[in-house]
Amino acid sequence: MTLQNYNSSPEFIDIDTTSKQVSLGKSTVLAWEAVGKFPRAVRLSPTKRVWLREDINNWIISKHADRGLLNTEKQSEQRNINKLPTENESDGI
């Protein structure tokens, strides 16, 4: 992606800001990054890593979308459970 595709200037955020933005501990952010559950950091030096704010915002949006999908699946399961006949209905009473 080139800079022309950005609506605003790209911005790096450090581990403290990233951790606060996603409400996770720093160690969780780093562990999840290591296993691919979190966006990859940009290494500015051997001891400094940062994230693109846009990547973090997109990750948050994806988590929100996942939650909505899970809620929809749960609602569907609940509707199916509600359609099951009760004990009296299945006996023809």
C-alpha positions in Angstrom: 0.0 0.0 0.0 1.4 3.4 -0.9 1.1 6.6 1.1 -1.5 7.9 -1.4 -4.0 5.3 -0.3 -4.1 6.6 3.3 -6.8 9.0 4.2 -4.6 10.4 7.0 -0.9 10.1 7.7 0.3 6.8 9.1 1.1 6.9 12.7 3.3 4.6 14.8 2.2 3.8 18.4 4.4 2.2 21.0 3.7 -0.8 23.2 2.3 1.3 26.1 -0.2 3.1 23.8 -1.1 -0.1 21.9 -1.7 -2.0 25.2 -4.0 0.7 26.5 -5.8 1.0 23.2 -6.7 -2.7 23.1 -7.1 -3.1 26.9 -4.6 -5.9 27.0 -1.4 -6.2 29.0 1.9 -5.7 27.3 2.9 -9.3 27.7 -0.4 -10.4 26.2 0.1 -8.1 23.2 3.6 -9.5 22.7 2.6 -13.1 23.1 -0.4 -12.8 20.8 1.8 -11.1 18.2 4.3 -14.0 18.4 1.5 -16.6 17.6 -0.3 -14.5 15.0 -3.3 -13.4 17.0 -2.3 -9.8 16.9 -0.9 -7.5 14.2 2.9 -7.6 13.7 5.0 -4.8 15.1 7.4 -2.8 13.0 10.9 -3.1 14.4 12.6 0.4 14.4 15.7 -1.0 16.2 16.6 -4.1 18.1 14.9 -2.8 21.2 12.1 -0.7 19.8 8.9 -2.0 18.3 5.9 0.0 17.2 2.6 -0.7 15.5 0.7 1.2 12.8 -2.4 2.7 14.4 -4.4 1.7 11.4 -3.4 -2.0 11.9 -4.5 -1.8 15.6 -7.8 0.0 14.7 -8.5 -2.7 12.0 -7.8 -5.5 14.6 -10.3 -3.9 17.0 -12.9 -3.7 14.3 -12.3 -7.3 13.4 -12.8 -8.4 17.0 -16.0 -6.4 17.1 -17.2 -8.1 13.9 -16.3 -11.5 15.3 -18.4 -10.8 18.4 -21.3 -9.9 16.2 -21.0 -13.1 14.2 -20.8 -15.1 17.4 -23.9 -13.4 18.8 -25.7 -14.2 15.6 -24.7 -17.9 15.8 -25.8 -18.1 19.4 -29.2 -16.5 18.5 -29.7 -19.0 15.7 -28.9 -21.9 18.1 -31.3 -20.5 20.6 -34.1 -20.2 18.0 -33.4 -23.9 17.1 -33.6 -24.9 20.7 -36.8 -23.0 21.2 -38.3 -25.0 18.2 -37.6 -28.3 19.8 -40.8 -30.0 21.0 -41.3 -30.2 24.7 -41.7 -33.5 26.5 -45.5 -33.2 26.4 -45.6 -32.2 22.8 -43.4 -35.1 21.7 -45.8 -37.6 23.5 -48.8 -36.2 21.6 -50.4 -34.8 24.8 
